[in-house]
Amino acid sequence: MNALRLKLAVAAVGLATLAAPPLAHAAEATPAAVLDTYADIAQATYGDSLATARTLSMAVNRLIDDPSAEAMRAAKAAWLTARVPYQQTEVYRFGNPIVDDWEGKVNAWPLDEGLIDYVDQGAYGSENDQNAFYAVNVIANPQLTAGGAALDASKIDAGLLQRLHEIDEIEANVATGYHAIEFLLWGQDLNGTEAGAGNRPWTDFGRGDACTNGNCDRRGAYLKVATELLISELEEMVANWADGGAARAALTANGENQGLSMILTGMGSLSYGELAGERMKLGLLLHDPEEEHDCFSDNTHNSHFYDALGIMNVYQGRYVRIDGSVVEGPSLEDLAAAKNSKLAATLAADIGATVEAMRAMKTAADSRTMSYDQMIGEGNAAGNAMVQKAIDALVTQTRSIERIVAALELGQIDFEGSDSLDNPKAVFQ
C-alpha cells in the first residue's frame, strides 16, 4: 500500500469503527467465540502495527541515506501513521501478562531523553541525583562512564540499545521503542504550553558540512537500529497472537472465565489507572506538558483517542484494519447483553461518550485550535474542561465495566489505580 492510500485508510478508521451495527453476532456469542474474536482482533491490530512500522523503517532509511527536509517530513508522517494501530492494541495490556511484560520495550514513557542525544541543558539540566544516565548522550559519546561503570558505546547496535534500555532498573532510561524514535525525529519540545512541537532540523542527519549538532552518522545509526528493533518486537507479538501462539493459548489456559477476566482487566485498567489517571489527570493536576504521552511530536490527542477506540473495538468485537477490511465476530457486548441487556447498552453508551470526548480533543488539536499540552496548561479553563470531560467519561465507563464483571459472574477483578484519581494530594508530596 502506498503512503497516500495508507494515510486515507488510517483517516477512515475512527468513523468506520463507530459505524459498527450493535449486537451483530449476538446469536453466536459463547465465551469461546468471544475469546476467538478478541484474539483475532489482537493479531490484526498488532499486524497493522507491524506493517506501519515497516513503512516507517523505509522512510527512516530514506532519511538516513539521502537527508532532506522532505525526507524528514516523510519519516515523521510515517511515525504518526504507525501510532494509529499500535495505540489500539493498548487495551491488551494489563490483563495479558505476555503483553504487559513486553510492552515496556516498545512504548515506555516518559523518557530521560538526555540518555540518547543532545538536549537543551537550560531546560533539561545536566544531571539527576536519581539517574546516573540522565544526560550521558550515547550518540555523542562512544565511551561512557556513569554510575561508576564504563560502557563501550562505540558501535550502535541492537545489543547496545537493549543494554541501555531501563539500565540501572530506572524506567525513565528508555532507549528503544516508539518514543525513542519520536525524540530522534522531533527533538525536544521546548515550547512549554505554548504552540509548537519539537523542531529537530533535518540536518541533524546531514553529511559532512551539512551536519548540525555533530555525530550525524551515529544519530542515523541509532534511529535505524531503534526502528529495526521495533519491527522485531512487533513480529514477536504478532506471532504470540497467531494460531498456536503463546498469548492466544493463554486466554483459555485456565478456563474461559479467566479469559473473559483478562479482557475486562485490560479494558478497566486502561480506562481508569492508565489513561484517566497516569496519562491525563496527572498532567492536568500538574499542568505539566512533560506529562503528555507523545510529548515531542504533540501527537498526544491522537494517542488518547486511539486508546479509547481500542477499548471500543474489543467491546464491540470489531476492528477496521488499515486497508479498510474488517475483523469482527461475537463480542463481549453480545455476551453481556445476553446476561443483562440494560447494563450492556449502558457500557456501550459510556464507551461511545468517551470516544466522543476524545474526538473533541482530537478535533481541536488537528485543527490547530489547541494542542494537548496547551489544553492541560495552567489557566486554560476551556482546555482543562475538555480534558476533564474525557477523564470523567473514562471513570464512568470504568464503573460500567465493573458492573459487567459482576453480571458475567467473574468474581473480583482489580483494575489498575492511580494516585491522580484516588489520592490527588499524594501527587504534590
Salt bridges, closest charged atoms under 4 A:
GLU28 OE1 - HIS25 ND1 3.61
ASP40 OD1 - ARG248 NH2 3.03
ASP48 OD1 - ARG321 NH2 2.87
GLU70 OE1 - ARG73 NH2 2.98
GLU90 OE2 - ARG93 NH1 3.52
GLU90 OE1 - ARG279 NH1 2.57
ASP100 OD1 - ARG93 NE 3.48
GLU103 OE1 - ARG93 NH2 3.62
ASP117 OD2 - ARG200 NH1 3.06
ASP117 OD2 - ARG219 NE 2.66
GLU166 OE2 - HIS165 NE2 3.96
GLU182 OE1 - HIS179 ND1 2.87
ASP204 OD2 - ARG200 NH1 2.83
GLU228 OE2 - LYS224 NZ 3.65
GLU233 OE1 - LYS105 NZ 3.36
GLU235 OE2 - ARG54 NH2 2.92
ASP243 OD1 - ARG248 NE 3.83
GLU274 OE2 - ARG93 NH1 3.70
GLU274 OE2 - ARG279 NE 2.99
ASP294 OD1 - ARG83 NH2 2.98
ASP294 OD1 - HIS179 ND1 3.85
ASP307 OD2 - ARG279 NH1 3.00
GLU328 OE1 - HIS25 NE2 3.87
GLU328 OE1 - ARG318 NE 3.52
GLU356 OE2 - ARG359 NE 3.50
ASP366 OD1 - HIS301 NE2 2.90
ASP366 OD2 - LYS362 NZ 3.00
GLU402 OE2 - ARG399 NH1 3.05
